[in-house]
Amino acid sequence: MSSNYKMEFSSEAKKYLKKLDKPTVQRIIIALENLLIDPFNNANTKKMKGYEGEFYRLRVGDYRVIYEIIDDRLLIFIVKVGSRGDVYK
């Protein structure tokens, strides 16, 4: 099953990923690639409350990925990547 969704990263998310070790980055990238298949139905994903728009968080071990789904552009925009304790600040 293929998806028409594309993925873009914020500069903050790119910067954080560059700081991580390679195995962790690979785990996060694999999880993000799975989002492209179906960005709405993933066991490690929850819709975030209190935000305007379609914001979700993806859990990858001790890390969280905050992303927005922009349906009219078929885009998954990675807003922020961080450790569980820091990503929500």
C-alpha positions in Angstrom: 0.0 0.0 0.0 1.5 3.3 -1.0 0.7 6.8 0.2 0.6 10.1 -1.5 1.7 11.9 1.7 5.0 13.7 1.7 7.1 14.6 4.7 8.9 17.8 5.6 10.9 18.7 8.7 11.1 21.9 10.6 14.7 23.3 11.1 14.4 22.6 14.8 13.5 18.9 14.1 16.4 18.5 11.7 18.8 20.1 14.1 17.7 17.7 17.0 18.0 14.6 14.8 21.6 15.6 13.8 22.6 15.5 17.5 21.3 11.9 18.1 23.3 8.7 17.6 22.8 6.8 14.4 20.8 3.8 15.8 18.3 6.2 17.4 17.9 8.3 14.3 17.3 5.1 12.3 14.5 4.0 14.7 12.9 7.4 14.4 13.1 7.4 10.6 11.6 3.9 10.3 8.7 5.0 12.5 8.2 8.1 10.4 8.3 6.0 7.2 5.5 3.9 8.6 3.5 7.2 9.1 3.6 7.7 5.3 1.6 4.5 4.9 -1.2 5.7 7.2 -0.6 8.8 9.2 -3.8 8.5 11.2 -3.8 4.8 12.5 -0.6 4.0 14.2 -0.4 2.2 17.6 2.2 4.7 18.9 0.4 7.8 17.7 -2.0 10.0 19.7 -3.9 13.2 18.6 -2.8 16.1 20.7 -5.4 18.2 22.5 -5.3 21.9 22.9 -3.7 22.7 19.5 -5.4 24.2 16.5 -4.9 21.9 13.5 -4.2 18.2 13.2 -1.3 17.8 15.6 -0.2 14.3 16.7 2.6 12.8 18.7 4.5 9.7 17.8 6.2 7.7 20.5 9.6 6.1 19.5 11.1 4.7 22.7 12.0 7.6 25.0 11.6 10.1 22.2 8.6 11.9 20.9 7.9 13.3 17.4 5.3 16.1 17.2 3.8 16.4 13.7 1.0 18.1 11.9 -1.0 16.5 9.1 -1.9 19.1 6.4 -4.5 17.1 4.5 -5.2 19.6 1.6 -1.5 19.4 0.7 -1.1 15.7 1.6 1.8 16.7 3.9 3.1 15.4 7.2 5.1 18.3 8.8 7.5 17.2 11.5 7.4 20.1 14.0 9.6 18.8 16.8 11.6 15.8 17.9 12.8 15.4 21.4 13.1 13.4 24.6 9.9 12.6 26.4 10.5 15.3 29.1 11.6 18.1 26.8 9.5 17.8 23.6 6.3 19.3 25.1 8.0 22.5 26.4 
